[in-house]
Amino acid sequence: MSQDKNPTQSDLEDQDLATGKTKNVSGPHLNPSVTVRWGGDEELFAEGFLCVPHRFLQQYASLQPPLTPSEALFVLQLMTFKWEEAAPFPSYSRLAKAMGVTHKMTRRYAQQLQRKGYLRREYQNQDTNKFDLTGLFQALSKRATES
C-alpha cells in the first residue's frame, strides 16, 4: 500500500484480489433469491455485483440532456469501482477493457458526460483521474421530485 493514508486504486484492487472479494459484494450476505434470478450459480457473483437504482436504468435516456447507451454503460462500469462515498478512480484502459472499446473511446465518454454536467473529472498528480458523478446523481434525484 502507498505510504500515505489514502490508498491508490491499485492498492485497493490488490487488497481485494488478495482476499478474493470485491468491496461491492457482501459475500455471506448474498441473498439466495438474487442468485436464483441469475440461474442459481453463486460462482457467477464471485467477482462481485453492482446495485443500480431502477431510476437510472429507466430514465438515463430521458434526462436533459440525455445519456447515450454507451455513456450509461460507462457510468455502470465506473460504479463497479465506487466502493464508498469517495469518487472512483479506475484507469481509462481498465474501463476500456471492461467495455470492449479503446481507451480513447472511454475518454470520449468521460468528456461527453462532463460537457453534459453529469461528471467531473478530478485530475490527480501521478495517479488516475477521480470520476465524480455527483451531477448525474443530482439530475436523477431532481427527476424524482418532479415526478
Sine and cosine of phi, psi and omega as CSV:
sin_phi,cos_phi,sin_psi,cos_psi,sin_omega,cos_omega
0.00,0.00,0.49,-0.87,-0.01,-1.00
-0.89,0.46,0.38,-0.92,-0.12,-0.99
-0.92,0.38,-0.54,0.84,-0.01,-1.00
-0.98,0.20,0.12,-0.99,-0.07,-1.00
-0.98,0.19,-0.16,0.99,0.04,-1.00
-0.99,-0.15,0.94,-0.34,-0.02,-1.00
-0.94,0.34,0.46,-0.89,0.09,-1.00
-0.99,0.15,0.21,-0.98,0.06,-1.00
-0.84,0.54,-0.65,0.76,0.01,-1.00
-0.88,0.47,-0.67,0.74,0.05,-1.00
-0.86,0.51,-0.70,0.71,-0.01,-1.00
-0.90,0.43,-0.67,0.74,0.01,-1.00
-0.91,0.42,-0.67,0.74,0.03,-1.00
-0.88,0.47,-0.69,0.73,0.01,-1.00
-0.87,0.50,-0.69,0.72,-0.01,-1.00
-0.92,0.38,-0.63,0.77,0.02,-1.00
-0.91,0.42,-0.58,0.81,0.00,-1.00
-0.91,0.42,-0.60,0.80,-0.01,-1.00
-1.00,0.03,-0.23,0.97,-0.02,-1.00
0.98,0.21,0.23,0.97,-0.02,-1.00
-0.78,-0.62,0.42,-0.91,0.14,-0.99
-0.95,-0.32,0.37,-0.93,-0.10,-0.99
-0.96,0.29,-0.31,0.95,0.00,-1.00
-0.99,-0.12,0.37,0.93,0.12,-0.99
-0.87,-0.49,0.70,-0.71,0.06,-1.00
-0.96,-0.27,0.72,0.69,0.05,-1.00
0.25,0.97,-1.00,-0.08,-0.09,-1.00
-0.91,0.41,-0.23,0.97,-0.02,-1.00
-1.00,-0.05,0.11,0.99,0.01,-1.00
-0.88,0.47,0.86,-0.51,-0.01,-1.00
-0.93,0.38,0.82,-0.58,-0.02,-1.00
-0.84,0.54,-0.49,0.87,-0.01,-1.00
-0.91,0.41,-0.43,0.91,0.04,-1.00
-0.93,0.38,-0.73,0.68,-0.01,-1.00
-0.91,0.41,-0.59,0.81,0.02,-1.00
-0.87,0.49,-0.66,0.75,0.00,-1.00
-0.88,0.47,-0.43,0.90,-0.03,-1.00
-0.96,-0.29,0.43,0.90,0.11,-0.99
0.98,-0.18,-0.07,1.00,0.10,-0.99
1.00,0.02,-0.05,1.00,-0.03,-1.00
-1.00,-0.05,0.96,-0.29,-0.01,-1.00
-0.89,0.46,-0.45,0.89,0.00,-1.00
-0.87,0.50,-0.44,0.90,0.05,-1.00
-0.86,0.51,-0.45,0.89,-0.04,-1.00
-0.99,-0.17,0.12,0.99,-0.08,-1.00
-0.86,0.52,-0.52,0.86,-0.02,-1.00
-1.00,-0.08,0.04,1.00,0.05,-1.00
0.91,-0.41,0.05,-1.00,0.08,-1.00
-0.49,-0.87,0.22,-0.98,-0.11,-0.99
-0.85,-0.53,0.77,-0.64,0.08,-1.00
-1.00,-0.02,0.85,-0.53,-0.06,-1.00
-0.80,-0.60,0.79,-0.61,0.06,-1.00
-0.90,0.45,0.69,-0.73,0.06,-1.00
-0.83,0.56,-0.59,0.81,-0.02,-1.00
-0.82,0.57,-0.65,0.76,0.03,-1.00
-0.89,0.46,-0.77,0.64,-0.04,-1.00
-0.90,0.45,-0.57,0.82,-0.06,-1.00
-0.99,0.10,-0.40,0.91,-0.16,-0.99
-0.85,-0.53,-0.02,1.00,-0.07,-1.00
-0.86,0.52,-0.57,0.82,-0.05,-1.00
-0.99,0.17,-0.24,0.97,-0.01,-1.00
-0.95,-0.30,0.07,1.00,0.12,-0.99
-0.91,0.43,0.34,-0.94,0.05,-1.00
-0.88,-0.47,0.96,-0.28,0.00,1.00
-0.98,0.21,0.43,-0.90,-0.05,-1.00
-0.97,0.25,0.40,-0.92,0.15,-0.99
-1.00,-0.04,0.57,-0.82,0.13,-0.99
-0.98,0.18,0.30,-0.95,0.08,-1.00
-0.84,0.54,-0.61,0.80,0.02,-1.00
-0.92,0.40,-0.63,0.78,0.06,-1.00
-0.91,0.40,-0.62,0.78,0.03,-1.00
-0.90,0.44,-0.66,0.75,0.04,-1.00
-0.90,0.43,-0.62,0.78,0.06,-1.00
-0.86,0.51,-0.70,0.71,0.03,-1.00
-0.87,0.49,-0.72,0.69,0.01,-1.00
-0.87,0.49,-0.67,0.75,0.05,-1.00
-0.90,0.44,-0.66,0.75,0.06,-1.00
-0.86,0.51,-0.66,0.75,-0.06,-1.00
-0.92,0.40,-0.36,0.93,0.08,-1.00
-0.93,0.36,-0.25,0.97,0.04,-1.00
-0.97,-0.23,0.00,1.00,-0.02,-1.00
-1.00,-0.08,1.00,-0.07,-0.09,-1.00
-0.99,-0.14,-0.11,0.99,-0.04,-1.00
-0.41,-0.91,-0.18,-0.98,-0.03,-1.00
-0.92,0.40,-0.51,0.86,-0.04,-1.00
-0.89,0.45,0.45,-0.89,0.01,-1.00
-0.92,0.40,0.67,-0.74,0.04,-1.00
-0.95,0.30,0.38,-0.93,0.00,-1.00
-0.58,-0.82,0.85,0.53,0.11,-0.99
-0.97,0.26,0.32,-0.95,0.04,-1.00
-0.98,0.19,0.40,-0.92,0.07,-1.00
-0.87,0.49,-0.61,0.79,0.00,-1.00
-0.89,0.45,-0.66,0.75,0.01,-1.00
-0.91,0.41,-0.68,0.74,0.05,-1.00
-0.89,0.45,-0.67,0.74,-0.01,-1.00
-0.88,0.48,-0.70,0.71,0.01,-1.00
-0.87,0.49,-0.70,0.72,-0.01,-1.00
-0.91,0.42,-0.55,0.84,-0.05,-1.00
-1.00,0.01,-0.24,0.97,-0.04,-1.00
0.96,0.27,0.53,0.85,0.02,-1.00
-0.77,-0.64,0.06,-1.00,0.05,-1.00
-0.98,0.18,0.36,-0.93,0.06,-1.00
-0.90,0.43,-0.45,0.89,0.06,-1.00
-0.90,0.45,-0.62,0.78,0.04,-1.00
-0.92,0.38,-0.63,0.78,0.01,-1.00
-0.91,0.42,-0.60,0.80,0.08,-1.00
-0.89,0.45,-0.65,0.76,0.01,-1.00
-0.90,0.45,-0.68,0.73,0.04,-1.00
-0.87,0.49,-0.68,0.74,0.02,-1.00
-0.89,0.46,-0.69,0.73,0.02,-1.00
-0.88,0.47,-0.69,0.73,-0.01,-1.00
-0.90,0.44,-0.69,0.72,0.01,-1.00
-0.91,0.41,-0.58,0.82,0.04,-1.00
-0.92,0.39,-0.69,0.72,0.03,-1.00
-0.88,0.48,-0.56,0.83,0.00,-1.00
-0.98,0.19,-0.16,0.99,0.03,-1.00
1.00,0.03,0.21,0.98,-0.05,-1.00
-0.99,-0.13,-0.27,0.96,-0.08,-1.00
-0.68,-0.73,0.64,-0.77,0.14,-0.99
-0.81,-0.59,0.85,-0.52,0.03,-1.00
-1.00,-0.01,0.80,-0.60,0.03,-1.00
-0.97,-0.26,0.93,-0.36,-0.03,-1.00
-0.96,0.27,0.71,-0.70,0.03,-1.00
-0.88,-0.48,0.71,-0.71,0.01,-1.00
-0.93,0.36,0.83,-0.56,0.04,-1.00
0.87,0.49,0.53,0.85,0.09,-1.00
-0.44,-0.90,0.13,-0.99,-0.01,-1.00
-0.97,0.26,0.37,-0.93,0.03,-1.00
-0.87,0.50,0.50,-0.87,0.24,-0.97
-1.00,-0.05,0.61,-0.79,-0.03,-1.00
-0.91,-0.41,0.97,-0.24,-0.03,-1.00
-1.00,-0.06,0.91,-0.42,-0.04,-1.00
-0.99,-0.16,0.34,0.94,-0.02,-1.00
-0.82,0.57,-0.65,0.76,0.01,-1.00
-0.86,0.51,-0.65,0.76,0.04,-1.00
-0.92,0.39,-0.72,0.70,-0.01,-1.00
-0.87,0.50,-0.65,0.76,0.02,-1.00
-0.92,0.40,-0.65,0.76,0.02,-1.00
-0.89,0.45,-0.65,0.76,0.03,-1.00
-0.93,0.37,-0.64,0.77,0.03,-1.00
-0.91,0.42,-0.64,0.76,0.03,-1.00
-0.88,0.47,-0.66,0.75,0.04,-1.00
-0.86,0.50,-0.57,0.82,-0.01,-1.00
-0.91,0.41,-0.65,0.76,-0.02,-1.00
-0.97,0.26,-0.39,0.92,0.02,-1.00
-0.99,0.15,-0.36,0.93,-0.07,-1.00
-0.97,0.24,0.00,0.00,0.00,0.00
